[in-house]
Amino acid sequence: GIVAREALLEALTEKHLAGVATDVFWREPFDPADQDQGGVTTLRKLESEGGNIMLTPHVAGVTDFSAEVMSKYMVESIEEF
């Protein structure tokens, strides 16, 4: 879903939200001029202050198992073509 950056940061800061886990950020790729790096700097600060925050790269679902399954589907699709 779509999340409003300031609303999320406020909810976390004010403890109105128990936590957040995300692999997508407000600005990708990061803009070097953005001191907050798409909200990551603020989220990491809140995390270091005891916030319940999990930040992962967008490739978190890429595992050996998922690569194997995707490869099998690709081969099957080519064979069916």
Secondary structure as UniProt FT lines:
FT   HELIX           5..13
FT   TURN            14..15
FT   STRAND          20..22
FT   TURN            32..33
FT   TURN            35..36
FT   HELIX           37..39
FT   HELIX           40..48
FT   TURN            49..50
FT   STRAND          53..55
FT   TURN            58..61
FT   HELIX           64..80
//
